[in-house]
Each structure stands twice: as C-alpha cells, then as structure tokens.
Amino acid sequence: MREVLFEQALPSGAVIRVVQGDLTQEPVDAIVNAANEHLAHGGGVAGAIVRRGGYVIQQESDAWVKVHGPVRTGGAAITGAGALPARYVIHAVGPVWGSGGEDDKLANAVRSALALAEQRGLRSISLPGISSGIFGFPKERCAQIMIRVAREFLAARPAGALREVNLCNLDALTARIFQAETQRQMAP
C-alpha cells in the first residue's frame, strides 16, 4: 500500500513528496534503481525491479553496458521499464560506504538521475534511498543529501519538465527518516 508521508510544492509549483510504498508500483514516468556499475540486477531494489518488470530490463541493461561500458559511481543510465507502471528505469550508481568521497558520489548519482529525467522531458520520478541498503550508506545522511540535491535541482529549473520528485522507500524506518529530514529542510 502506498502512503504519502509528506508533500510540499516549491515556489515553481514542482512537488517533492515522501512516500512509503513499493517503488515498482509508483505511478510516475521513471523510477530510479539503486544500481551497481555493471547494472547487474540481482538483489535488493534492483532485483525487485526485474522480478516485477521482467527480464527485458536486465537485457536492456546488459546491452547498455555492452555499448557504453560500466556506469561510473555517481552516474546513471536509462532503460525501458518492461511491465512496470513507469515508462523508464533510471539506473543510478551510488557509492559503497567506506569507498571515499561518498557524499559527493551520492549527490552526483541523484543529480545524474534527475538530469536524465529532465533530458527526456519526463514529468515525474521516484527515487529510493540510494546506497542506504546493502551499500551501507547511513540512512540519515542519505536523506539529507538526496533531499538537498532534489530541492536544488528543481529550484534551478523552475520551468523545467520535471515537476514531481518522489522519495519512495518500502521499509517504514527509511521512509520515516526521509519524512523527518524533508520536513526539517522544507520547514518555513
């Protein structure tokens, strides 16, 4: 079940929303996969995306890597979404905690994903807590960075195509951390 925990419109009319729910069921133009550099979608969010959307997502990911090479940490790639409600999956490669420069790498991964959505003229996107699962990035720090980057990105493009950024996490703990941080950053 999808529950909106927080929603606020920016002066431009763009909306930032915190959602507790299944990312693979988000009613948006693109969902973001917390990916590894080789776009191998075995477990976690990536595995769930392929299980729900179909193996075609892995096939498109393999083809992307074959043509372009591995996605560098902080970068992103885009594929179709198979049978998912979304039209696209944007595969953002966040840092493994302890690899060095993690804050900048995470900020770059979020920016890369949002920029791909903007370049494609997409109106809505939903992102999980990138790197905050098996990559070990502290959830509170992840929320701080992701929300700040989303706000800055939308503020810099008041007339941009991207009008809706959802921060969607399945587990209650992560969703509540994102809710609290979004309320803190966006308080009047």
C-alpha positions in Angstrom: 0.0 0.0 0.0 1.3 3.5 -0.9 1.2 6.1 1.8 2.2 9.8 1.2 4.0 10.9 4.3 5.0 14.4 3.3 4.2 16.6 0.3 5.2 20.2 -0.4 5.1 22.4 -3.5 8.1 24.6 -4.3 7.5 28.2 -5.4 7.8 26.9 -9.0 4.9 24.6 -8.5 7.1 21.5 -8.6 6.4 19.0 -5.8 8.6 17.0 -3.5 6.9 14.0 -1.9 8.0 11.3 0.6 6.2 8.0 0.0 6.2 4.7 1.9 5.4 2.1 -0.6 6.6 -0.2 -3.4 8.9 1.6 -5.8 7.9 -0.8 -8.6 4.3 0.3 -8.3 4.9 4.1 -8.3 2.7 6.0 -10.8 5.5 8.0 -12.3 7.3 8.4 -15.6 10.5 6.9 -14.3 11.7 5.0 -11.2 15.3 5.0 -10.1 17.1 1.8 -9.5 19.9 1.9 -6.9 22.3 0.1 -9.3 25.8 -1.3 -9.4 28.3 -0.2 -12.1 27.6 -3.3 -14.3 23.8 -2.9 -14.0 23.6 -6.5 -12.7 20.1 -6.6 -11.0 20.4 -9.5 -8.6 19.1 -8.4 -5.2 17.5 -5.5 -3.3 15.7 -2.9 -5.2 17.3 -3.9 -8.5 16.2 -7.5 -8.1 12.6 -6.4 -7.3 12.5 -4.2 -10.4 13.5 -7.0 -12.7 11.2 -9.5 -11.0 8.2 -7.1 -11.4 9.1 -5.5 -14.7 10.5 -8.6 -16.5 13.9 -9.8 -17.6 13.8 -7.4 -20.5 15.1 -4.7 -18.1 18.2 -6.8 -17.4 18.6 -7.4 -21.1 18.4 -3.7 -21.9 20.8 -3.0 -19.0 23.3 -5.6 -20.4 23.0 -4.0 -23.9 23.6 -0.5 -22.4 26.8 -1.7 -20.6 28.0 -3.5 -23.7 27.8 -0.3 -25.8 28.8 2.3 -23.1 30.8 0.3 -20.6 30.1 0.2 -16.8 28.3 3.1 -15.3 30.7 5.0 -13.1 29.8 5.7 -9.5 27.8 8.9 -9.4 26.5 8.3 -12.9 23.2 7.0 -14.3 21.8 5.1 -17.3 18.3 4.7 -18.6 16.3 1.7 -19.9 12.7 0.8 -20.6 10.6 -0.3 -17.6 9.2 -3.6 -19.0 5.9 -4.4 -17.4 6.2 -1.8 -14.6 3.7 1.1 -14.5 6.6 3.6 -15.1 7.9 4.2 -18.6 11.6 4.1 -17.7 14.0 2.8 -15.2 16.9 5.2 -14.5 19.8 3.2 -13.0 21.8 5.4 -10.6 25.1 4.1 -9.2 25.6 5.3 -5.7 28.7 4.8 -3.6 29.6 1.9 -1.3 30.0 3.3 2.2 33.7 3.4 3.0 34.9 3.9 -0.6 35.8 7.6 -0.1 34.0 10.7 -1.2 30.7 9.1 -0.6 28.7 12.3 -0.1 29.8 13.8 -3.4 29.3 10.5 -5.2 25.7 10.1 -3.8 24.9 13.8 -4.7 26.2 13.1 -8.3 24.2 9.9 -8.6 21.0 11.8 -7.7 21.8 14.7 -10.0 22.6 12.3 -12.8 19.2 10.5 -12.4 17.3 13.8 -12.3 19.2 15.2 -15.3 18.3 12.1 -17.3 14.7 12.5 -16.5 14.8 16.2 -17.4 16.7 15.5 -20.7 13.9 13.0 -21.6 11.2 15.6 -20.8 9.8 13.4 -18.0 7.4 15.0 -15.6 7.7 12.6 -12.6 10.3 10.4 -11.0 10.5 8.3 -7.9 13.8 7.5 -6.1 14.6 5.1 -3.3 17.3 5.8 -0.6 20.2 5.2 -3.0 23.1 3.4 -1.3 21.3 3.2 2.0 20.7 -0.5 1.8 23.4 -3.1 1.1 25.9 -0.4 0.1 25.8 0.7 3.8 25.3 4.5 3.4 23.9 5.9 6.7 20.2 6.5 6.1 20.0 9.9 7.8 23.0 11.2 5.8 21.5 9.7 2.6 18.2 11.5 3.3 20.0 14.8 3.9 21.9 14.7 0.7 19.1 13.3 -1.6 16.6 15.9 -0.4 19.0 18.8 -0.7 20.0 17.8 -4.2 16.4 17.3 -5.3 15.4 20.7 -3.9 18.5 22.4 -5.6 17.8 20.7 -8.9 14.2 21.7 -9.1 14.9 25.3 -7.8 17.5 25.7 -10.6 14.9 24.7 -13.3 11.6 26.5 -12.3 10.2 25.9 -15.8 11.8 22.5 -16.3 9.9 19.4 -17.5 10.4 17.6 -14.1 7.6 18.6 -11.8 7.3 15.8 -9.3 10.1 14.1 -7.3 9.0 11.3 -5.0 11.4 9.8 -2.4 9.9 6.3 -2.1 11.0 3.6 0.4 9.3 0.4 1.2 10.5 0.0 4.8 9.0 2.2 7.5 12.3 3.2 9.1 13.8 4.6 5.9 10.5 6.3 4.9 10.2 7.9 8.3 13.8 9.1 8.2 13.2 10.7 4.8 9.9 12.2 6.1 11.6 13.8 9.1 14.5 15.2 7.1 12.2 16.6 4.4 10.1 18.3 7.0 13.3 19.7 8.6 14.7 21.0 5.3 11.5 22.4 3.9 10.1 23.9 7.1 9.0 27.6 6.5 
